[in-house]
Amino acid sequence: SEWYQSQSTGSLLCTVVTDMLLFTLLLCATQALYGGSKITLTIGVLHSTMDDHPTEEMIDLALEEINYRSQQYELKVVYQRYSVVSNNVFEAVCAIMEKGVVGIVGSGSSNNVKLIAELASSFHIPVLTPSATNPFIQTESTSFLLNLMPSDFKQCEAIFRFLLYNKWTEFSILTSNDDYGINGMLKLQSLALGNGFIVHNNQQFETPLTHDNNRTVLDIKAELQVVKDSLSKIIVLVCDGWYSDHIFQQAHQMGLMTKEYAWIVTDGITTQPKVLQNDAGFVPLYLNGLLGTRPTISTQSEQYQELYRKFGTRYPSRTSELGGYILTLYDTIQVFAEGLNNYFERYDDVTPQQFYCHESFVEGAEGDRYWKDGTRYMRALQSVQLNGMTGRLEFDSEGWPKNVIYDILNLQNGKFVDLGTWYLQGSRLEMPRKALYFQHSAVIPSAKPRSLQGSRFVCGILPSDPFIMEVKGECDKSNCYYGYMIDLIGKLAEDLNFTYEFVQPADGMWGAFNKTTGNWTGIVNQLINRKIDMGAVPLSVNSERGKVIDFSFPFMDASNTAVLRAEESTSNKFFFLLPFEDRVWYSVILMNFIVTFIFYFANKTSPYGRSASYVHALMSCSCRGCLRRRSMGGGEQEKEYKCLFKEGEAKNSRNGTNLYNSAWIVSTGLFGKTRGDSPDSFSGRFIIVAWWFFMMVVLSMYTANLAASLTVNNMDIGIKSVKDLLSQKEIAWGTVKSTHTDQILQDSVDPVYKELHSKAEFVTNQSEGIRKVNEEKYVFIFETPIIDYAFKSSCDVVRIGAEFQSFEYALGFPQELPTPS
C-alpha cells in the first residue's frame, strides 16, 4: 500500500512536470508566432509649464487600457514641460527625441505646437496635437503633424450659423492679440460681412506672457468700454480660457453681463470649464447664461461612462476637469495606439531611434538624419479610423479631422449643457433645447439696442456761428457752448435719455482728405478712429465723407456762396434820378405833355363836357325861349332864372376845360396826387384814369429802384460771378481749409473751380474769413447759412453771383454704429 501510494505520488509529479513543459513549449510557440515578447515603445509628451490640467493623469489611464489590450507592444511615456520662450520649446523637443520616441504629443498654443512639429518633422517623427487649431499650421515644414481639433475656421462657421439662427445680425468681436484670437476674428468677420451682418467692433487686447495666478495682469476695461459705447448687445469672445475669468469680472463690473446681453465663447473656454471658477473653486452666478461652442463629446456613450467612472475612482477631486481638452488628449493616445496596430498589420517590426539635435546634421549616413520608420508610421496614423470620446476620428489629406461636429452649449448652474449640434456636412444646425440667458432670462436678447438709456456720447464740435458759439468768460465744462446745434443735441439727449460731452479736434478742422498723407483730418478723422461718437456739427454731406463715416437724416439744406465788401461810389447830388435811365425820364415828360393836350381836346369837344354844354345852349335856343321853358315849371321862381347862355359863360370861366387846368390835372398824376375837380365827359374821365394807372406803375418801379440804388447800385463791386475772380488781380479769394467747400472746389470737374482752388488764399477758420472780408479786399467762399448769419447786418457786403453746389447738413457718426430698434 505504501509502495502504491509512493508510485501514485511520483506519477502525479511527473504529470505536473509534463504539463508545465507543454505550457512552456506552447508559450514559446505563441511568442514565436507573434514575433517574440512585447516590444517597448516610447511616446513623448510636451506640455507647457502653464498647463494645470490633469494631463499626466489622463495619459497614464489611457496607457493602462492600451497596454492591457496590446499583445505586441507596450507603450510608455516621457514627459517634458516647456515655457513659452521659443528656445525653451526647441530644447524640450530635443530632450524628448533623445529618448528614442516614436511619436510626440504636442500640447499648447498653435505657435508652440508649430515649433514642435517643424523640428520633429525634420526627423520624420509624427506629432499629434490635441490643442492647436491655427488653420495655417499645416505646411510643408509640418508634414508629420496631425490635428485632433478642427481648425478655427470651422468653429467660426458654427458660431456664425448660431448667430444666424438667433437673428443676431449685429454683434461685436473681442479677441486676444494672438493666432487663436486673430484667426477666429478674421473668419467670423468675413462670414458676417459677406452675408450682410454688421460687426460693430473688433477689439483686440494684449495678453501677458507670464502665468499670473491672481489673474490681475490683464486689463481690458478700455476695450470693453468701446464695446459698451457702441451699444452692441451680442459679444463673441475668442481667447485662451486662462484669461476668461478676469475678463468676465471686468465685464460684470461694467454692466455688460445683464439680461440685455449675450456672450458667445469658443472652445478655448468650453473645453476647460475649470477656468471659469473663482479662487473659492466656484463658478460665479453672473456667468450662468454664457453661450459657447465646443467640438462634440460623446457623453452618452458607454466608452465615456466607463472612462468617467475610472477617472472619478482614481482622481475623485478632479472630475470637474474632465472637459473637452482632456478627452481630446485621451483620444490622442488612442490614435497613437491604433496607428501602431495599423503599422504592425503591414510591417513586422519597428526600430525607434535616438536623435541629438546638435549632432544630427553632421556628415554621416543618410539614415542617421531621420527616423527610417517614421514615414511608414505616419501613413499608418493617417489611415486611423476610430470611435473616440470626441466622435469618429478620421483625418483628411491635410491632417485635419474629417468629421467636424460642434456642440452648442449654455452655462447653467455652473455647468455647460448641450443646446444643440452643428454639423459641417451641409452646415446643419439642430437646436432641440432653449437657452437661459444672464439673470435667468428666457428672453432672447436683441441684437439692436432698444434704447440709448445710460449711454454717454463724446460729441466732436467746432465753433461755427450760429450753430455753435462759445460762452465768453468762465463756464463749466457742460455749459461752455450755445447755439442751434447745442439745442439740437440737448433735445435729442432729453428725448433718448443719454448723456454727452463736447470735445474739439486738436487740429481745429472740420474734416477733409489729405492726399499727401492719405489721412482724413479734423472731426471726420476722429469719427473714423472712433475717438468721438458723434460729429455734433453741421457736417456737410458729400460722397467722399460718406465712404468713411455715416450720416444722420439731414436737418437743413444749404449751398455755397461768395461775398465781398463793396466800395461806395462818389457822392451824387442827383441820386433821385438814378432809378431810371435818361430816356425813361424823357419819355415820361413827353407823355405828360401829350396826355395833357389829348385830355384838353377830348374834354373841350365832348357834348357832355362843360365847355360843350355852353356852345350847345347858344345854338339850341334864345334866352327868351329858354326862360319860357323854365317858367312853365317854375311859377313864381321865373324871375330868379337867368339866361342859360349867360349861365354857361359864367361856369366856363372856372371849370377845368382850359389848357392850364388840363395840364395841372395831368401833371399831378406824376406824384400820385389828384385835383378835386374831375371832367364831366366820359372820354375825359377814361383818359385821366388810364394816365393815373400808368403813373401808379411808374411810381412803383421808381420806388423799388430807388431803394435798390441806395443800397446796391451805389456800391461798386465790379465782379458779377466767382469766375470773374480769375480775370483780375486786385482782389484775393479763398475758403476755410479742410471743409466741404474746400473739397468740392478741389475735386470739381469744372476746370474753373479747380483753378479757383489752386490760386486761393485759405484761412484756418470761418472767423478769419469774415475778418478778411471786413478789413481787406477779399472774397470769402463758404456755406450760405454761415455767410448769411455773419453778414446779416452788414449792408456793404454783397454776394457775388448766384449760389452754387447745393448740399445738406447732417450729424456724423462712425460707420456701422447701431441704431435703436
C-alpha positions in Angstrom: 0.0 0.0 0.0 2.8 2.4 0.9 4.5 1.4 -2.3 1.4 2.1 -4.3 1.0 5.5 -2.7 4.6 6.3 -3.5 4.1 5.2 -7.1 0.9 7.4 -7.4 2.7 10.5 -5.9 5.5 10.0 -8.4 3.1 9.7 -11.3 1.3 12.9 -10.2 4.6 14.8 -10.0 5.5 13.5 -13.4 2.2 14.7 -14.9 2.6 18.2 -13.4 6.1 18.5 -14.8 4.9 17.3 -18.1 2.1 19.8 -18.2 4.5 22.6 -17.2 6.8 21.6 -20.0 3.9 21.6 -22.5 2.7 25.0 -21.4 6.2 26.4 -21.7 6.5 25.0 -25.2 3.1 26.4 -26.1 4.0 29.8 -24.7 7.3 29.8 -26.7 5.4 28.8 -29.8 2.9 31.6 -29.3 5.7 34.2 -28.8 7.4 32.9 -31.8 4.2 33.2 -33.8 3.7 36.8 -32.8 7.2 37.8 -33.2 8.6 37.3 -29.7 8.0 39.2 -26.5 6.3 42.6 -26.3 8.5 45.5 -27.5 8.6 48.7 -25.5 7.8 51.9 -27.4 8.0 55.4 -26.1 5.8 58.4 -26.7 7.0 61.9 -25.8 4.5 64.4 -24.2 5.4 68.0 -24.4 3.2 70.4 -22.5 3.5 73.9 -21.1 4.6 74.9 -17.6 1.3 76.9 -17.6 -0.7 73.6 -18.0 -2.5 72.8 -14.8 -4.9 70.2 -16.3 -4.7 66.6 -15.2 -2.7 65.9 -18.4 -0.4 63.2 -17.0 -3.2 61.5 -15.0 -5.4 61.1 -18.1 -2.4 59.8 -20.3 -1.5 57.3 -17.6 -5.0 56.0 -17.6 -5.1 55.7 -21.4 -1.8 53.8 -21.4 -3.1 51.3 -18.9 -6.0 50.4 -21.2 -3.8 50.2 -24.3 -1.1 48.1 -22.7 -3.8 45.8 -21.3 -5.2 45.2 -24.8 -2.0 45.0 -26.7 -0.1 41.7 -27.3 2.7 43.1 -29.5 3.9 46.3 -27.8 3.9 48.2 -24.6 3.7 51.9 -24.6 5.3 54.2 -22.1 5.5 58.0 -21.9 8.2 60.5 -21.1 7.0 64.0 -20.1 8.8 67.2 -20.8 7.5 70.7 -19.9 8.5 73.9 -21.6 8.0 77.6 -21.1 6.6 80.0 -23.7 10.1 81.1 -24.9 10.9 79.7 -28.3 14.4 78.5 -27.3 12.9 76.6 -24.4 10.5 74.8 -26.7 13.4 73.8 -29.0 15.3 72.4 -26.1 12.3 70.5 -24.9 11.8 68.8 -28.3 15.5 67.9 -28.5 15.3 66.4 -25.0 12.3 64.2 -25.9 13.9 63.0 -29.2 17.0 61.8 -27.2 14.7 59.2 -25.6 14.1 57.5 -28.9 10.3 58.3 -29.1 8.1 57.0 -31.9 5.7 60.0 -31.6 5.2 63.2 -29.8 2.1 64.7 -28.2 2.4 68.5 -28.8 0.2 70.4 -26.4 -0.1 74.1 -26.0 -0.7 77.1 -28.2 -0.6 76.9 -32.0 2.6 78.8 -32.2 4.4 76.4 -29.8 2.9 73.3 -31.5 4.2 74.6 -34.8 7.7 74.9 -33.4 7.5 71.4 -32.1 6.1 70.0 -35.4 8.7 71.7 -37.5 11.6 70.3 -35.6 10.1 66.8 -35.2 9.0 66.7 -38.9 12.6 67.3 -39.9 13.4 64.0 -38.2 10.3 62.2 -39.6 8.8 61.9 -36.1 5.0 62.1 -36.0 3.4 64.8 -33.8 -0.2 64.7 -32.7 -1.8 67.8 -31.1 -5.0 67.9 -29.0 -4.9 71.7 -28.8 -3.6 73.5 -31.9 -6.3 75.0 -34.1 -4.5 77.5 -36.3 -5.8 76.9 -39.8 -2.4 77.8 -41.3 -0.4 75.4 -39.2 -0.3 72.7 -41.8 2.6 73.4 -44.1 5.4 71.5 -45.8 7.6 72.0 -42.8 5.0 70.4 -40.5 4.2 67.4 -42.8 4.3 65.0 -39.8 1.6 66.8 -37.9 -1.9 65.6 -37.2 -4.6 67.8 -35.6 -7.3 66.2 -33.5 -9.1 69.5 -33.1 -10.9 71.2 -36.0 -9.4 74.5 -37.3 -10.6 77.8 -36.0 -12.3 78.4 -39.4 -14.7 75.5 -38.8 -15.6 76.9 -35.3 -16.3 80.3 -36.8 -18.7 78.7 -39.2 -20.5 77.1 -36.3 -20.7 80.4 -34.4 -22.0 82.2 -37.5 -24.7 79.6 -38.0 -25.7 80.0 -34.4 -25.8 83.8 -34.8 -28.0 83.4 -37.9 -30.3 81.0 -36.0 -31.0 83.7 -33.4 -31.2 86.5 -36.0 -28.3 88.3 -34.3 -27.2 90.2 -37.4 -25.3 92.8 -35.4 -22.5 91.9 -32.9 -19.1 92.8 -31.6 -15.9 90.7 -31.5 -13.5 90.7 -28.6 -10.3 88.8 -29.2 -6.8 88.2 -27.8 -4.0 89.5 -30.0 -2.6 86.1 -30.9 -3.1 83.5 -33.6 -6.1 81.9 -31.9 -7.9 85.2 -31.5 -6.9 86.8 -34.8 -7.8 83.7 -36.9 -11.2 83.5 -35.2 -11.8 87.1 -35.8 -10.9 87.1 -39.5 -13.1 84.2 -40.5 -16.1 85.2 -38.4 -15.9 88.8 -39.7 -15.6 87.6 -43.3 -18.7 85.4 -42.9 -20.6 88.2 -41.2 -19.9 90.9 -43.7 -20.3 88.6 -46.7 -23.9 87.9 -45.5 -24.9 91.5 -44.7 -24.2 91.4 -41.0 -22.9 94.3 -39.1 -19.8 94.0 -36.9 -19.9 96.9 -34.6 -16.5 96.4 -33.0 -13.4 94.3 -33.4 -11.5 94.9 -30.2 -8.2 93.1 -29.6 -6.3 93.0 -26.3 -2.7 92.1 -25.5 -2.3 89.0 -23.3 0.6 88.8 -20.8 3.3 86.2 -21.5 3.6 85.2 -17.8 1.3 83.0 -15.8 -0.4 85.1 -13.2 -2.3 83.1 -10.6 -4.2 86.2 -9.4 -5.4 87.0 -12.9 -4.7 90.7 -12.3 -2.2 91.3 -15.2 -4.8 91.6 -17.9 -6.8 94.9 -18.0 -9.2 95.3 -20.9 -11.5 97.9 -19.5 -10.8 100.3 -22.4 -11.7 97.7 -25.0 -14.9 96.8 -23.0 -15.8 100.4 -22.8 -15.6 100.7 -26.6 -18.0 97.7 -27.0 -20.4 99.2 -24.4 -20.4 102.6 -26.1 -21.2 101.0 -29.4 -24.4 99.7 -27.9 -23.7 96.2 -29.1 -25.6 93.6 -27.2 -24.1 90.4 -28.7 -20.4 89.8 -28.0 -18.2 87.0 -29.3 -15.2 86.3 -27.1 -12.2 84.5 -28.8 -9.3 83.9 -26.4 -7.5 81.3 -24.3 -9.5 80.2 -21.4 -6.9 81.2 -18.9 -7.8 84.9 -19.2 -11.6 84.4 -19.3 -12.2 84.7 -15.5 -10.6 88.1 -15.3 -12.3 89.3 -18.5 -15.7 88.4 -17.2 -15.0 90.0 -13.8 -14.3 93.3 -15.6 -17.3 92.9 -17.9 -19.6 92.2 -15.0 -18.4 95.3 -13.1 -19.1 97.4 -16.2 -22.7 96.1 -16.6 -22.0 94.1 -19.7 -23.4 90.8 -18.3 -27.1 91.6 -17.8 -30.1 90.0 -19.5 -29.8 92.5 -22.4 -26.5 91.0 -23.4 -25.4 87.6 -24.8 -21.8 86.4 -24.8 -20.6 83.6 -27.0 -17.3 81.9 -26.1 -15.2 79.4 -28.0 -13.5 76.1 -27.2 -10.6 77.9 -25.6 -13.1 78.2 -22.6 -15.7 75.5 -23.2 -13.1 72.7 -23.3 -11.7 73.6 -20.0 -14.6 74.9 -17.8 -12.4 75.0 -14.7 -11.0 78.3 -15.9 -14.4 79.9 -15.1 -14.0 79.1 -11.4 -13.1 81.8 -8.9 -10.5 81.4 -6.2 -13.0 79.6 -4.0 -13.5 77.0 -6.7 -17.0 78.0 -7.7 -18.4 79.4 -11.0 -19.8 82.9 -10.3 -23.5 83.1 -10.6 -23.4 86.0 -13.0 -21.7 83.7 -15.6 -24.8 81.5 -15.8 -26.2 82.2 -19.3 -22.9 82.1 -21.2 -23.2 80.5 -24.7 -20.4 78.7 -26.5 -19.2 76.1 -29.0 -17.1 73.0 -28.4 -16.1 70.0 -30.6 -18.6 67.4 -29.8 -18.1 64.9 -26.9 -19.9 61.6 -26.8 -21.0 61.9 -23.2 -23.8 59.3 -23.7 -21.6 56.5 -25.0 -20.6 53.5 -22.8 -17.0 54.3 -23.5 -17.3 57.8 -22.0 -19.2 56.5 -19.0 -16.6 53.8 -18.3 -13.8 56.4 -18.6 -15.6 58.8 -16.3 -16.1 56.1 -13.7 -12.4 55.0 -13.8 -11.1 58.6 -13.7 -13.5 59.5 -10.9 -12.5 56.5 -8.8 -8.8 57.3 -9.2 -9.0 61.1 -9.1 -12.3 62.0 -7.4 -11.3 65.6 -6.8 -10.6 66.3 -10.4 -13.7 65.0 -12.2 -14.8 68.6 -12.9 -11.8 69.0 -15.1 -12.9 66.2 -17.4 -13.6 68.6 -20.2 -13.1 68.7 -24.0 -9.3 69.2 -23.9 -8.6 66.3 -21.5 -10.9 64.0 -23.5 -9.2 65.0 -26.7 -5.9 64.2 -25.1 -7.2 60.7 -24.2 -8.2 60.3 -27.9 -4.7 61.4 -28.9 -3.1 58.5 -27.1 -5.6 56.1 -28.5 -4.8 57.3 -32.1 -1.1 56.6 -31.4 -2.0 53.1 -30.4 -4.3 52.5 -33.3 -1.6 53.8 -35.6 0.7 51.2 -34.2 -1.9 48.5 -34.8 -2.1 49.6 -38.4 1.6 49.6 -38.7 2.1 46.0 -37.4 -0.6 44.8 -39.8 1.8 45.7 -42.6 5.3 45.5 -41.1 7.0 43.1 -38.7 9.0 45.4 -36.6 9.7 49.0 -35.7 13.0 50.4 -34.6 13.0 53.6 -32.6 16.0 55.9 -33.0 17.5 58.5 -30.7 18.4 61.8 -32.1 20.6 64.5 -30.8 19.8 67.9 -32.3 23.3 69.3 -32.2 24.8 66.2 -33.9 22.1 65.2 -36.3 23.3 67.3 -39.3 26.9 66.4 -39.3 28.2 64.4 -42.2 27.2 60.8 -42.0 24.8 58.2 -43.3 21.6 59.4 -44.8 19.6 57.2 -42.4 21.1 58.8 -39.4 19.4 62.1 -40.2 15.8 61.0 -39.7 13.8 58.1 -38.4 13.7 55.4 -41.1 10.4 54.0 -39.9 8.8 57.5 -39.4 7.2 57.7 -42.9 5.6 54.3 -42.5 4.2 55.1 -39.1 2.9 58.4 -40.3 1.0 56.7 -43.1 -0.4 54.3 -40.5 -1.6 57.2 -38.3 -3.2 59.0 -41.3 -5.3 55.9 -42.0 -6.7 55.6 -38.5 -10.4 55.2 -38.1 -11.5 55.2 -34.5 -14.6 55.9 -32.4 -13.2 58.2 -29.7 -14.5 60.3 -26.9 -14.9 63.2 -29.3 -16.7 61.3 -32.0 -15.5 59.5 -35.1 -11.7 60.1 -35.7 -10.5 60.2 -39.3 -8.1 62.5 -41.0 -8.1 64.2 -44.3 -5.1 64.6 -46.6 -4.0 67.8 -44.8 -4.0 66.3 -41.4 -7.3 67.7 -40.1 -10.3 65.8 -38.7 -12.8 64.8 -41.4 -15.9 64.6 -39.2 -16.4 68.1 -37.7 -19.2 68.4 -35.3 -19.7 71.2 -32.7 -21.9 71.2 -29.7 -23.8 74.5 -28.9 -23.5 75.0 -25.1 -25.2 77.0 -22.4 -23.7 77.5 -18.9 -26.5 76.6 -16.4 -25.9 76.2 -12.7 -22.2 76.3 -13.2 -22.0 73.6 -15.9 -22.1 73.6 -19.7 -25.1 71.8 -21.0 -25.9 70.9 -24.7 -28.4 73.0 -26.5 -27.9 71.6 -30.0 -25.4 70.4 -32.6 -23.8 71.9 -35.7 -22.6 69.6 -38.5 -20.0 70.7 -41.0 -21.6 68.5 -43.6 -24.4 70.6 -45.0 -23.8 73.3 -42.4 -26.7 71.9 -40.5 -27.7 73.2 -37.1 -30.1 71.3 -34.8 -31.3 73.1 -31.7 -33.8 71.0 -29.7 -33.4 72.9 -26.5 -33.8 76.6 -25.5 -31.1 78.7 -23.8 -31.2 80.6 -20.5 -29.5 83.9 -20.6 -28.0 86.1 -18.0 -30.0 86.7 -14.9 -32.1 83.5 -15.6 -33.8 85.3 -18.5 -35.5 83.2 -21.2 -36.0 86.1 -23.5 -33.6 86.1 -26.4 -31.5 89.4 -26.3 -32.0 91.7 -29.2 -29.0 92.4 -31.5 -30.2 96.0 -31.8 -30.2 98.3 -28.8 -33.8 99.1 -27.7 -32.8 102.5 -26.3 -29.9 104.8 -25.6 -30.6 104.9 -21.9 -27.5 105.1 -19.8 -25.2 105.7 -22.9 -22.7 108.5 -22.9 -21.7 110.1 -26.2 -18.5 112.0 -26.9 -19.5 114.8 -29.3 -17.0 116.5 -31.6 -17.7 120.2 -32.2 -16.2 123.3 -33.7 -17.4 126.9 -33.0 -19.4 128.0 -36.1 -21.9 130.8 -35.7 -24.8 130.5 -35.5 -24.7 126.7 -35.0 -22.1 126.6 -32.2 -20.9 129.6 -30.2 -18.6 129.7 -27.2 -19.6 131.3 -24.0 -17.3 134.3 -23.2 -15.8 134.2 -19.7 -15.8 131.4 -17.2 -18.0 128.4 -17.7 -18.2 124.8 -16.5 -17.5 122.0 -19.0 -21.1 121.3 -19.8 -22.2 124.9 -20.5 -19.4 126.4 -22.5 -21.3 126.4 -25.8 -24.7 127.6 -27.1 -26.4 127.8 -30.5 -28.6 125.7 -32.8 -26.6 122.5 -32.6 -26.3 122.7 -28.8 -30.1 123.0 -28.6 -30.5 120.1 -31.1 -28.2 117.7 -29.1 -29.8 118.7 -25.9 -33.2 117.9 -27.2 -32.0 114.5 -28.5 -30.4 113.7 -25.2 -33.7 114.7 -23.4 -35.8 112.5 -25.7 -33.5 109.5 -25.9 -32.1 109.7 -22.3 -28.4 109.8 -22.9 -25.6 112.0 -21.7 -22.9 113.7 -23.6 -19.7 115.7 -23.5 -18.1 118.1 -26.1 -14.6 117.9 -27.4 -12.8 119.9 -30.1 -10.4 118.3 -32.7 -6.8 119.0 -31.9 -6.2 120.3 -35.5 -9.3 122.6 -35.4 -10.5 121.3 -38.7 -13.9 120.0 -40.0 -12.5 117.1 -42.0 -11.1 116.6 -45.5 -9.0 114.0 -47.1 -5.3 114.9 -47.3 -4.0 113.3 -50.5 -0.4 113.8 -49.4 -0.7 111.9 -46.1 -3.6 109.7 -47.1 -5.4 110.5 -44.0 -8.6 112.5 -43.0 -8.4 115.5 -40.8 -10.5 117.1 -38.1 -13.8 115.7 -36.9 -14.0 113.2 -39.7 -10.7 111.7 -38.6 -12.0 111.5 -35.0 -15.1 109.6 -36.2 -13.1 107.2 -38.3 -10.8 106.4 -35.4 -13.8 106.3 -33.0 -12.3 108.9 -30.7 -15.8 110.5 -30.7 -19.2 109.0 -31.0 -20.9 111.9 -32.9 -19.9 114.8 -35.0 -22.3 117.3 -33.4 -21.7 120.0 -36.1 -23.5 121.0 -39.2 -21.5 118.5 -41.2 -21.8 118.9 -44.9 -22.9 115.6 -46.6 -20.8 114.5 -49.6 -19.9 111.2 -51.2 -16.3 111.2 -50.1 -17.1 111.6 -46.5 -19.9 109.0 -46.9 -17.3 106.4 -47.7 -15.7 106.6 -44.3 -18.4 107.8 -41.9 -22.2 107.6 -41.6 -24.6 110.5 -41.6 -27.9 111.0 -39.8 -31.0 112.2 -41.6 -30.3 115.7 -43.0 -31.7 118.5 -40.9 -31.0 121.5 -43.2 -30.5 122.3 -46.9 -27.5 124.6 -47.8 -25.3 125.7 -50.6 -22.1 127.7 -51.2 -21.8 131.4 -51.9 -19.2 134.1 -52.3 -19.3 137.5 -50.6 -17.3 140.7 -50.9 -17.3 144.1 -49.2 -18.3 146.6 -51.9 -16.8 150.1 -52.1 -19.2 153.1 -52.2 -19.3 155.3 -55.3 -18.6 159.1 -55.2 -21.5 161.3 -53.9 -24.2 162.1 -56.5 -26.5 165.2 -55.8 -28.9 163.8 -58.4 -29.2 160.4 -56.8 -33.0 160.7 -57.1 -32.7 160.4 -60.9 -30.7 157.1 -60.7 -33.7 154.7 -60.7 -34.4 155.4 -64.4 -32.2 155.9 -67.3 -32.4 159.3 -69.1 -34.5 158.0 -72.0 -37.1 156.9 -69.5 -37.3 160.3 -67.9 -37.6 161.9 -71.3 -40.4 159.6 -72.2 -42.3 160.3 -69.0 -42.1 164.1 -69.5 -43.1 163.8 -73.2 -46.0 161.7 -72.3 -47.1 164.2 -69.7 -47.4 166.9 -72.4 -49.1 164.6 -74.9 -51.7 163.4 -72.4 -52.4 167.0 -71.4 -53.3 168.0 -75.0 -55.3 164.9 -75.6 -57.2 165.4 -72.3 -57.9 169.1 -73.1 -59.1 168.3 -76.6 -61.3 165.5 -75.5 -62.9 167.4 -72.8 -63.3 170.5 -74.9 -65.1 168.8 -77.8 -67.3 166.3 -75.9 -71.0 167.3 -75.9 -71.1 166.2 -72.3 -68.2 168.4 -71.2 -68.8 171.8 -69.6 -67.4 173.8 -72.5 -69.5 171.9 -75.0 -72.7 172.5 -72.9 -72.2 176.2 -73.3 -71.9 176.0 -77.0 -75.0 173.7 -77.2 -77.0 176.2 -75.2 -76.0 179.0 -77.5 -77.0 177.1 -80.6 -80.3 175.5 -79.4 -82.4 178.3 -78.1 -82.7 182.1 -77.4 -82.5 183.4 -74.0 -86.3 184.3 -74.0 -87.2 180.8 -75.2 -85.1 179.2 -72.5 -86.6 181.3 -69.9 -90.1 180.5 -71.1 -89.5 176.7 -70.8 -88.1 177.2 -67.4 -91.0 179.3 -66.3 -93.5 176.6 -67.2 -92.3 174.6 -64.4 -91.0 177.4 -62.1 -94.1 179.5 -61.4 -93.2 182.4 -59.2 -89.5 181.5 -59.4 -89.4 182.6 -63.0 -87.7 185.9 -62.2 -84.8 184.0 -60.4 -83.6 182.3 -63.5 -81.1 183.8 -65.8 -80.3 183.1 -69.4 -78.7 179.8 -69.9 -76.2 181.4 -72.2 -75.1 183.8 -69.6 -75.0 181.0 -67.0 -72.9 178.7 -69.2 -70.5 181.5 -69.8 -70.1 182.1 -66.1 -69.4 178.4 -65.4 -66.9 178.1 -68.2 -64.7 180.7 -66.6 -63.9 178.4 -63.6 -64.1 174.9 -64.9 -61.2 172.5 -65.9 -61.6 172.7 -69.6 -59.0 175.2 -70.3 -55.4 174.2 -71.2 -53.9 175.4 -68.0 -56.2 173.3 -65.8 -55.8 170.3 -68.0 -52.0 170.5 -67.6 -52.4 170.7 -63.9 -54.7 167.7 -63.6 -52.4 165.6 -65.7 -49.2 166.7 -64.0 -50.4 165.9 -60.5 -50.6 162.3 -61.6 -46.9 162.2 -61.8 -46.7 162.4 -58.0 -49.7 160.2 -57.1 -52.0 163.2 -56.4 -55.3 164.3 -58.0 -57.3 167.6 -58.2 -60.7 167.9 -56.6 -62.3 168.7 -59.9 -62.9 166.0 -62.4 -64.0 166.1 -66.0 -67.7 165.6 -66.8 -67.3 163.8 -70.1 -66.8 160.1 -70.3 -63.8 160.4 -72.7 -62.0 162.8 -70.3 -62.5 160.6 -67.4 -61.3 157.5 -69.3 -58.1 159.3 -70.3 -57.3 160.6 -66.9 -57.9 157.2 -65.3 -55.6 155.5 -67.8 -53.0 158.1 -67.1 -53.2 157.6 -63.3 -52.9 153.8 -63.7 -49.8 154.3 -65.9 -48.3 156.6 -63.3 -49.0 154.2 -60.5 -46.9 151.6 -62.2 -44.1 154.0 -62.9 -44.1 155.2 -59.3 -43.9 151.7 -58.0 -40.9 150.9 -60.2 -39.3 154.2 -59.3 -39.7 153.5 -55.5 -38.2 150.0 -55.8 -35.3 151.0 -58.0 -34.6 154.0 -55.7 -34.3 151.7 -52.7 -32.1 149.3 -54.5 -29.9 152.1 -55.9 -29.4 153.5 -52.4 -28.1 150.1 -51.1 -26.5 148.2 -54.0 -26.2 150.4 -57.0 -24.3 153.0 -55.0 -21.7 150.3 -54.3 -19.0 149.4 -56.8 -18.1 145.7 -56.9 -17.0 145.2 -60.4 -17.4 141.4 -60.2 -20.5 139.6 -61.4 -19.6 135.9 -60.6 -16.9 133.9 -58.9 -15.5 133.0 -62.3 -14.7 136.7 -62.8 -12.2 136.5 -60.0 -9.7 134.7 -62.3 -9.6 137.7 -64.7 -8.4 140.2 -62.1 -5.5 140.5 -59.7 -6.7 143.2 -57.2 -9.0 141.0 -55.0 -7.9 137.8 -53.3 -10.3 134.9 -52.5 -10.4 131.7 -50.5 -12.2 129.4 -48.2 -11.6 127.5 -44.9 -9.1 124.7 -45.3 -10.3 121.1 -44.8 -14.0 121.9 -45.2 -16.7 120.8 -47.6 -16.3 123.9 -49.7 -12.6 123.3 -50.0 -13.2 119.7 -51.1 -15.8 120.4 -53.7 -13.6 123.2 -55.3 -10.6 120.8 -55.3 -12.5 117.8 -56.7 -14.8 119.7 -59.1 -14.9 118.5 -62.7 -15.2 122.2 -63.7 -11.7 123.4 -64.5 -12.7 127.0 -63.4 -13.4 125.8 -59.9 -10.2 123.8 -59.8 -8.2 126.9 -60.8 -10.1 128.9 -58.1 -8.9 126.3 -55.6 -5.3 126.3 -56.8 -5.0 130.1 -56.6 -7.0 130.5 -53.4 -5.7 132.1 -50.1 -7.0 129.7 -47.5 -8.0 130.6 -43.9 -7.9 128.4 -40.9 -11.5 129.1 -39.7 -14.6 131.0 -40.7 -13.9 133.8 -38.2 -10.7 134.6 -40.1 -12.5 134.6 -43.4 -15.2 137.0 -42.1 -12.5 139.3 -40.7 -10.7 139.4 -44.0 -13.9 140.3 -45.8 -14.5 143.3 -43.5 -10.9 144.5 -43.4 -9.4 143.6 -46.8 -10.2 143.2 -50.4 -11.1 139.5 -50.0 -13.8 137.3 -51.4 -14.9 134.6 -48.9 -16.3 131.5 -50.5 -18.2 129.4 -47.9 -21.5 127.9 -46.9 -24.6 130.1 -47.3 -26.2 129.7 -43.8 -23.0 130.7 -42.1 -22.4 133.6 -44.5 -25.9 134.9 -44.1 -25.7 134.9 -40.4 -22.2 136.5 -40.3 -23.2 139.4 -42.5 -26.9 139.8 -41.7 -26.3 143.5 -40.6 -23.6 144.4 -43.0 -25.2 146.5 -45.7 -21.9 146.9 -47.6 -21.3 143.2 -48.0 -22.8 141.8 -51.2 -23.0 138.4 -52.8 -21.1 137.6 -56.0 -23.2 135.8 -58.5 -25.6 133.0 -57.6 -25.4 130.2 -55.0 -23.7 127.0 -56.2 -23.2 123.4 -55.2 -26.3 122.6 -53.1 -25.9 120.1 -50.3 -27.3 119.1 -46.9 -26.3 119.3 -43.2 -26.4 116.2 -41.0 -24.8 114.8 -37.9 -21.8 112.5 -38.4 -21.3 109.0 -36.8 -18.7 106.3 -37.0 -19.5 103.7 -39.6 -21.7 100.7 -38.6 -22.9 102.4 -35.5 -26.1 100.6 -34.3 -29.4 102.3 -34.3 -32.1 101.8 -31.7 -34.9 99.4 -32.8 
